[in-house]
Structure formats: structure tokens, C-alpha cells
Amino acid sequence: MGNLTIKDIAKVAGVSYSTVSRALSGAPGISSATRERILKICDEKGYRANALARSLINKKTNVLGLIVPEVTNPFYSELSLEIETYARELGYNIMLCNSLNDHERTDELFNFLLSHRVDGILHASSRIYSADMLKNYSSSIPFILIGTAPAECNSILNTISTDNYEGGRIAAKYLLSLGHRDIFYMGYRKGSTSHQLRLLGFNSVMENAGLKPVILENPSNGSSISRGYDLCRKIFSKPFRQTAMFAATDSMALGALQAAEEYHISIPGDLSLLSYDNTIFSSLPGISLSTVDQRKQALAHAAVDLMMHLIEHPYNDQHTHQLISPSLVLRNSCRELTSGT
């Protein structure tokens, strides 16, 4: 039987159309034995409920849209998996989209997700967005920005973010505790709110110690291994006095490791390397990066939990701005300076 309908199942089961509908939706009014018999027939006949038709009736798809800059970025790929895994535990599926760090593409994806009747949209991004753009998003559907929004958006937007300012402070404090004073800050991006806060936190600790890091700015729209490699090649090709480097992301740190190997610079013998994100690559043997952990699972759970609340309370005028505290994960890429080194 091709293109089976509920009426076909009702005929095979010898029951009414409405009885099959109640069995599939879990509605009361039929016995458990009848429900099990109908579900068994559906399974045997290969019947699959029309999710779109059901969503039109229930006005709910149990699908969430998730927009990330690019899933090839290890941080966003791991965050996406955490969000999808937890959402499925709560009965929701995820429709994943990549914005490629482009405002126009983000608009197109937002409208695409709206046209597919998702119940809410999670947008993970560190880019600086205009208040008008974010207001348009948040007024259309339950919407959460996983990142930091402009201050003027606090009254119209829900946000979940790692505390990047504190993350920068943690990184600086750790390197100073090891005795480092001449430090590179590698991979800062002006167009990223996360990077701005990260650098502010790092500099606040350095300034209190009377120090100033050498900032190696990343001019591109995203953080990547190749960008870290290119930045560090320029530095490592000449003598330098710095004893430590803080990489703004794990991806940039991986590029630094590649360049260090090429120029025969020992990590951490010649240069201590601390990174930020704690992606799966940072823990691999032979890499073993000390890093500031963004706690992706906590970030994902907080975002999905808040989305569930927004869906259940669509007319709530209160807005949430939650910060997840980062933590330090110590491995083998940093060393303590001793006198004379």
C-alpha cells in the first residue's frame, strides 16, 4: 500500500478514522489495547504520520531552528550536538542552519525557518548585530541569542552566553601565576562581542599588574586554524621575547601549534600556549592544550530550557540574560617560569 492515510489504517483496523487519530496523538478516549493494536498495524504497514498536517492542526511542530556561524568550527559543532541531544530528550528536533557569518544570509535563514513553522529559533553567534535586526527577530517568534547582544536590546531579547569577560580574566590570572609577564594575545576579532569582552577581561588583569600584552588581531570574520597559523608564522619567523601566548579560540591555538612546529618552537618549552573553548581537539594526545572551558553542555541546556519556557509562556514580557561561568582546564601546553628563564 503506497501513500497510506489514516483512513487506510482505520479500514485495516476496523475502527473509525477518529479512533486512529486519537491513537496516534495519544489522546484519551480509547483503550490501551486498541491503541497498541493500531500502532502495531501502523508499524507493520509502514505508515508514518504527516508531521506537517499535524502541525497545522496543533499549531506546533516540535521543531526548533538553530542558526550557527559555521558547523565546521569545532566549538559550534559541539554546541550544536549538545543542543540537539538535549532538545530531543525534551521531545524536540533541531533544524540546523549555517549563516557563514553573513547578515544577509542570516535574514534569509530566519525567514526560511519561519516558513517551516518552527516553534522557536536559537541563534548562536558572537557577531555584533544592530538592535533593529535583533528586534525584528525577537518580535516574530520565541527567540534566543546564544551570545551577547547590544545593551539597548536587553529589554527586548533573551540571551544566554558564557561570561567572556570573566574568561579573559581567568586566562590572564593563570599565565601571570606561572610567572609570565611578556605575553601575546592572539586572534582578537573587532567584530565579535565575545572577543571584545574576552580582551577587556584579559587586559583588566594585565593592567592591574602594570603589564600590556602584544595583541595579534585576526582581521577575518571567523576564527580558524589557518588564521592562527598565518598570524603565528609572521611572529615566529623573527626573534621574540614573549614567553606565553593566549589564543582567543582553540582553532587559533591549533594554528599556532602548526606554525610552532614549522619553526621548531617548543610548546611549552619556548612558549607557553593557553587557549579558549575546550573543544574536543584540545584534549587529543600530542596537542593537550590548557584552555578556558566555555562549558558547552551547560550553555546548551540553559538555552533549551529557556526556549521551553518561552514556548510555554508566549506572552511573558520578562527577558532573561544568563551568563554561564567558564572554568580553567589544565593540560600540558603551559609551564611555570623559574628564575633565569
Secondary structure as UniProt FT lines:
FT   HELIX           6..13
FT   HELIX           17..25
FT   HELIX           32..45
FT   HELIX           51..58
FT   STRAND          63..68
FT   TURN            71..72
FT   HELIX           74..89
FT   TURN            90..91
FT   STRAND          93..98
FT   TURN            100..101
FT   HELIX           103..115
FT   TURN            116..117
FT   STRAND          120..124
FT   HELIX           131..138
FT   TURN            139..140
FT   STRAND          143..146
FT   HELIX           151..153
FT   TURN            154..156
FT   STRAND          158..162
FT   HELIX           164..177
FT   TURN            178..179
FT   STRAND          183..188
FT   TURN            190..191
FT   HELIX           193..208
FT   TURN            209..210
FT   STRAND          214..217
FT   HELIX           225..236
FT   STRAND          244..247
FT   HELIX           250..262
FT   TURN            263..264
FT   TURN            267..270
FT   STRAND          272..277
FT   HELIX           280..283
FT   TURN            285..287
FT   STRAND          290..293
FT   HELIX           296..312
FT   TURN            314..315
FT   STRAND          321..324
FT   STRAND          327..329
FT   TURN            339..340
//
